[in-house]
């Protein structure tokens, strides 16, 4: 980056620092107030203002072709103020995102954990938001128009990310033993599993749910939310299969906890289990698939018959199960698990 442009950036940085000497504390207090007013629980809110040396390094980054990554660094770099929110379990993350959406302008929202899962990997898990301050948060009245970054993670995700950053980046001059990558991958998988178990524990402890839990369902939060609704009646399915369940629910517009709770009514479950006569206890995904099939019939086959890892056989199996669901209880027709 040209020396003149760096000097201009430095002047703006110094002016901002002088105008807002307690910027990190201001944002911590404001975000804590937003979350508290929304009645949400969380582990911790922290914030930092980027140091000049770090900002200068980022502003000087270039693409492989030599162009500046941030041609207008003051406007293009959004983490001059970085806020981090840690939660005890992942079902709190969508609620926090909704609370922030209600009080700030959302410029960008990226689910890093979802990107990692889509790639078929274990690793960095966090939700990143770029937010802009307007007139809704009184504590930040002097920051109107300012954009900042928020990272939302569980405490376990945070611990993994901090340790990996320390090993992989702060010691970047050293060649890492290949066993380190493997160990990080294994640890990330264990953390994802532990987060899911924490979700289930939270759900079991609060079986009636909370008024703020009517949020979008995701593959990551579904195991805990289902456990919240039905307890331990149906065992958790394979972790990798919950993306498939998310697709099934999306096909019928089931996107919130209240909609899922209505689908999982005890009377509906009793009806399906009586008709299907399962030889083995169905998992969470199987019972929901059958509940959707019982409610929507051929429409469910049409919308989801080509989904899943066994798409070629799925439509035929669904039709066979639908025949069992459509039989009268008195007919003695038995379904198949």
C-alpha positions as CSV (number, residue, x, y, z in Angstrom):
1,X,0.0,0.0,0.0
2,X,1.3,3.4,-0.9
3,X,2.9,5.3,2.0
4,X,0.6,8.3,1.4
5,X,-2.5,6.1,1.7
6,X,-1.1,4.4,4.8
7,X,-0.6,7.8,6.3
8,X,-4.2,8.8,5.6
9,X,-5.4,5.5,7.1
10,X,-3.3,6.1,10.2
11,X,-4.7,9.6,10.6
12,X,-8.3,8.2,10.5
13,X,-7.3,5.5,13.0
14,X,-5.8,7.9,15.4
15,X,-8.9,10.3,15.1
16,X,-11.2,7.4,15.8
17,X,-9.2,6.2,18.8
18,X,-9.2,9.7,20.2
19,X,-13.0,10.1,19.7
20,X,-13.7,6.7,21.2
21,X,-11.0,5.9,23.8
22,X,-13.2,3.2,25.4
23,X,-14.6,1.7,22.2
24,X,-14.2,-1.9,23.3
25,X,-15.9,-1.3,26.6
26,X,-18.7,0.6,24.8
27,X,-19.5,-2.3,22.5
28,X,-19.3,-4.9,25.3
29,X,-21.8,-2.9,27.4
30,X,-24.1,-2.3,24.4
31,X,-24.2,-6.0,23.3
32,X,-24.7,-7.2,26.8
33,X,-27.6,-4.8,27.1
34,X,-29.1,-6.1,23.8
35,X,-28.9,-9.7,24.9
36,X,-30.1,-9.0,28.4
37,X,-33.1,-7.0,27.2
38,X,-34.0,-10.0,24.9
39,X,-33.9,-12.3,27.9
40,X,-31.1,-14.4,26.5
41,X,-28.4,-16.4,28.3
42,X,-24.8,-16.5,27.2
43,X,-21.4,-17.2,28.6
44,X,-19.4,-14.0,27.9
45,X,-19.2,-10.9,25.7
46,X,-15.7,-9.6,24.9
47,X,-14.4,-7.0,22.4
48,X,-11.2,-5.5,21.2
49,X,-10.1,-2.7,19.0
50,X,-7.6,-3.7,16.3
51,X,-4.1,-2.4,16.9
52,X,-2.6,-0.1,14.3
53,X,0.2,-2.6,13.4
54,X,-2.5,-5.3,12.7
55,X,-4.6,-2.9,10.7
56,X,-1.7,-1.7,8.7
57,X,-0.7,-5.3,7.8
58,X,-4.2,-6.2,6.8
59,X,-4.6,-3.0,4.7
60,X,-1.4,-3.9,2.8
61,X,-2.5,-7.4,1.8
62,X,-2.5,-8.1,-2.0
63,X,-4.0,-10.7,-4.2
64,X,-1.7,-13.1,-6.2
65,X,-2.1,-10.7,-9.1
66,X,-0.8,-7.8,-7.1
67,X,-4.0,-5.9,-6.4
68,X,-4.9,-4.6,-3.0
69,X,-7.4,-6.9,-1.2
70,X,-8.8,-3.8,0.6
71,X,-8.5,-0.9,-1.8
72,X,-10.4,1.3,0.6
73,X,-9.3,-0.1,3.9
74,X,-11.2,2.2,6.2
75,X,-14.5,1.2,4.5
76,X,-13.5,-2.3,3.5
77,X,-12.0,-3.7,6.7
78,X,-14.9,-4.4,9.1
79,X,-13.2,-5.7,12.2
80,X,-11.6,-2.6,13.5
81,X,-13.9,-3.4,16.4
82,X,-14.3,-7.1,16.9
83,X,-16.9,-8.5,19.3
84,X,-17.0,-12.1,20.5
85,X,-20.0,-13.8,22.1
86,X,-19.5,-17.2,23.7
87,X,-22.5,-19.5,24.6
88,X,-22.8,-22.6,26.7
89,X,-24.6,-24.6,24.0
90,X,-25.3,-24.0,20.3
91,X,-29.1,-23.8,20.5
92,X,-28.5,-20.3,22.0
93,X,-26.7,-19.1,18.8
94,X,-29.7,-18.6,16.6
95,X,-31.5,-16.7,19.4
96,X,-28.5,-14.3,19.8
97,X,-28.4,-13.7,16.0
98,X,-32.1,-12.8,16.0
99,X,-31.6,-10.4,18.9
100,X,-28.7,-8.7,17.0
101,X,-30.7,-8.5,13.8
102,X,-33.4,-6.7,15.7
103,X,-31.0,-4.0,16.9
104,X,-28.5,-3.5,14.1
105,X,-28.3,-3.5,10.3
106,X,-26.9,-6.8,9.1
107,X,-24.4,-6.3,6.3
108,X,-23.2,-9.9,6.2
109,X,-23.9,-13.2,8.0
110,X,-21.7,-16.2,7.5
111,X,-22.1,-19.6,9.3
112,X,-18.5,-20.9,9.3
113,X,-19.6,-24.1,11.1
114,X,-22.0,-24.8,8.2
115,X,-19.4,-24.1,5.6
116,X,-17.1,-26.6,7.4
117,X,-19.9,-29.3,7.5
118,X,-20.7,-28.8,3.8
119,X,-17.1,-29.4,3.0
120,X,-17.3,-32.6,4.9
121,X,-14.7,-31.5,7.4
122,X,-14.3,-30.9,11.1
123,X,-12.8,-27.7,12.3
124,X,-13.5,-24.0,12.8
125,X,-17.0,-23.4,14.1
126,X,-18.4,-19.9,14.5
127,X,-21.0,-17.6,13.2
128,X,-19.7,-14.3,11.8
129,X,-21.8,-11.2,11.4
130,X,-20.9,-7.8,10.0
131,X,-23.3,-5.3,11.7
132,X,-23.8,-1.5,11.2
133,X,-24.9,0.8,14.1
134,X,-28.0,2.9,13.5
135,X,-30.2,4.7,16.0
136,X,-31.7,1.7,17.8
137,X,-29.0,1.2,20.4
138,X,-28.7,4.3,22.6
139,X,-25.4,3.2,24.1
140,X,-23.8,3.4,20.7
141,X,-25.3,6.7,19.6
142,X,-21.9,8.2,18.8
143,X,-21.0,5.3,16.5
144,X,-23.9,5.6,14.0
145,X,-22.9,4.4,10.6
146,X,-19.9,2.4,12.0
147,X,-19.6,-1.3,11.0
148,X,-18.1,-3.9,13.2
149,X,-17.7,-7.7,13.4
150,X,-19.3,-10.1,15.7
151,X,-18.2,-13.8,16.2
152,X,-20.6,-16.1,18.0
153,X,-19.3,-19.5,19.2
154,X,-19.8,-22.0,21.9
155,X,-17.2,-22.1,24.7
156,X,-15.9,-25.4,23.2
157,X,-15.6,-24.0,19.7
158,X,-13.8,-21.0,21.2
159,X,-11.3,-23.1,23.1
160,X,-10.5,-25.2,19.9
161,X,-10.1,-22.1,17.8
162,X,-7.8,-20.3,20.2
163,X,-5.6,-23.3,20.7
164,X,-5.4,-24.0,16.9
165,X,-4.6,-20.3,16.2
166,X,-1.8,-20.4,18.8
167,X,-0.2,-23.6,17.3
168,X,-0.8,-23.1,13.6
169,X,-0.4,-19.3,13.1
170,X,1.6,-17.9,16.0
171,X,4.2,-20.6,15.2
172,X,3.9,-20.3,11.4
173,X,7.6,-20.3,10.9
174,X,7.9,-23.9,12.1
175,X,6.9,-26.9,10.1
176,X,4.1,-28.7,11.8
177,X,4.2,-32.5,12.3
178,X,1.4,-34.1,10.2
179,X,0.2,-35.7,13.3
180,X,-0.8,-32.2,14.6
181,X,-3.3,-31.8,11.8
182,X,-4.8,-35.2,12.5
183,X,-5.0,-34.5,16.2
184,X,-6.8,-31.1,15.5
185,X,-9.3,-32.9,13.2
186,X,-10.0,-35.5,15.8
187,X,-10.4,-32.9,18.6
188,X,-12.8,-30.9,16.4
189,X,-15.0,-33.9,15.8
190,X,-15.1,-34.6,19.6
191,X,-16.0,-31.0,20.3
192,X,-18.9,-31.0,17.8
193,X,-20.2,-34.2,19.4
194,X,-19.8,-32.6,22.9
195,X,-21.7,-29.5,21.7
196,X,-24.6,-31.7,20.6
197,X,-24.7,-33.5,23.9
198,X,-24.7,-30.1,25.7
199,X,-27.7,-29.1,23.5
200,X,-29.5,-32.3,24.6
201,X,-28.7,-31.7,28.3
202,X,-30.1,-28.2,28.1
203,X,-33.2,-29.4,26.3
204,X,-33.8,-32.1,28.9
205,X,-33.4,-29.6,31.8
206,X,-35.9,-27.3,30.2
207,X,-38.5,-29.6,28.6
208,X,-41.0,-26.9,28.1
209,X,-38.7,-24.8,26.0
210,X,-38.3,-21.0,26.3
211,X,-40.3,-18.2,24.7
212,X,-37.3,-17.1,22.6
213,X,-36.6,-20.6,21.1
214,X,-38.9,-20.1,18.0
215,X,-36.0,-19.8,15.6
216,X,-34.8,-21.3,12.4
217,X,-33.9,-25.0,12.6
218,X,-30.5,-26.2,11.4
219,X,-28.7,-29.5,11.1
220,X,-26.6,-28.6,14.1
221,X,-29.4,-27.6,16.5
222,X,-32.0,-30.2,15.5
223,X,-30.8,-33.1,17.8
224,X,-31.0,-31.0,20.9
225,X,-34.3,-29.3,19.9
226,X,-36.0,-32.6,19.1
227,X,-34.8,-34.0,22.5
228,X,-36.3,-30.9,24.1
229,X,-39.7,-31.7,22.6
230,X,-39.8,-35.5,22.9
231,X,-37.2,-36.2,25.6
232,X,-35.4,-39.5,25.1
233,X,-38.3,-41.3,23.5
234,X,-36.4,-41.5,20.2
235,X,-32.6,-42.0,20.0
236,X,-30.4,-39.5,18.2
237,X,-29.7,-40.5,14.6
238,X,-26.2,-40.3,13.0
239,X,-24.8,-36.8,13.2
240,X,-24.2,-36.7,9.4
241,X,-27.8,-37.3,8.7
242,X,-29.3,-34.2,10.2
243,X,-28.6,-32.2,7.0
244,X,-31.0,-34.6,5.3
245,X,-33.6,-34.0,8.1
246,X,-33.2,-30.3,7.6
247,X,-34.0,-30.8,3.9
248,X,-37.1,-32.9,4.7
249,X,-38.4,-30.2,7.0
250,X,-37.6,-27.4,4.6
251,X,-39.5,-29.2,1.8
252,X,-42.7,-28.6,3.9
253,X,-41.9,-25.2,5.3
254,X,-41.1,-26.5,8.8
255,X,-38.6,-23.9,9.8
256,X,-39.2,-23.0,13.5
257,X,-39.4,-24.9,16.8
258,X,-43.1,-24.2,17.2
259,X,-43.8,-25.8,13.8
260,X,-41.6,-28.8,14.7
261,X,-43.3,-29.1,18.1
262,X,-46.7,-29.1,16.3
263,X,-45.5,-31.9,14.0
264,X,-44.3,-33.9,17.0
265,X,-47.6,-33.8,18.9
266,X,-47.9,-36.9,21.1
267,X,-51.2,-37.9,19.5
268,X,-49.6,-37.8,16.0
269,X,-46.6,-39.8,17.2
270,X,-49.0,-42.4,18.8
271,X,-50.9,-42.7,15.6
272,X,-47.8,-43.3,13.5
273,X,-46.2,-45.8,15.8
274,X,-49.5,-47.7,16.1
275,X,-49.8,-48.0,12.3
276,X,-46.1,-48.7,11.6
277,X,-45.6,-51.3,14.3
278,X,-41.8,-50.7,14.3
279,X,-39.7,-53.8,15.0
280,X,-37.1,-51.5,16.5
281,X,-37.3,-48.1,18.1
282,X,-37.0,-45.5,15.3
283,X,-34.5,-42.7,15.6
284,X,-35.3,-39.0,15.5
285,X,-35.0,-38.7,11.7
286,X,-37.1,-41.8,10.9
287,X,-40.0,-40.8,13.2
288,X,-40.1,-37.3,11.7
289,X,-39.9,-38.7,8.2
290,X,-42.9,-40.9,8.9
291,X,-44.8,-38.1,10.6
292,X,-44.3,-36.0,7.5
293,X,-45.4,-38.9,5.3
294,X,-48.5,-39.5,7.4
295,X,-49.5,-35.8,7.2
296,X,-48.6,-35.1,3.5
297,X,-48.9,-38.5,1.8
298,X,-48.0,-38.4,-1.9
299,X,-46.9,-34.8,-1.6
300,X,-44.1,-35.9,0.8
301,X,-42.9,-38.5,-1.7
302,X,-43.0,-36.0,-4.6
303,X,-41.0,-33.4,-2.6
304,X,-38.5,-35.6,-0.9
305,X,-38.4,-38.9,-2.9
306,X,-35.1,-37.9,-4.5
307,X,-33.3,-36.7,-1.4
308,X,-30.7,-38.5,0.7
309,X,-27.8,-40.8,0.1
310,X,-30.1,-43.6,-1.1
311,X,-32.3,-41.5,-3.4
312,X,-32.8,-44.3,-6.0
313,X,-34.6,-46.5,-3.5
314,X,-36.2,-43.8,-1.4
315,X,-39.4,-43.1,-3.3
316,X,-40.3,-46.9,-3.5
317,X,-39.7,-47.3,0.3
318,X,-41.8,-44.2,1.1
319,X,-44.7,-45.5,-1.0
320,X,-44.5,-48.9,0.8
321,X,-44.6,-47.1,4.2
322,X,-47.4,-44.9,3.1
323,X,-49.5,-48.0,2.3
324,X,-49.0,-49.1,6.0
325,X,-49.9,-45.7,7.3
326,X,-53.1,-45.6,5.2
327,X,-54.3,-49.0,6.5
328,X,-57.0,-48.9,9.1
329,X,-55.8,-49.9,12.5
330,X,-58.4,-52.6,12.7
331,X,-57.2,-54.3,9.5
332,X,-54.1,-55.6,11.2
333,X,-51.8,-54.3,8.6
334,X,-48.2,-54.1,9.8
335,X,-45.7,-51.5,8.8
336,X,-42.0,-52.0,8.5
337,X,-39.3,-50.4,10.5
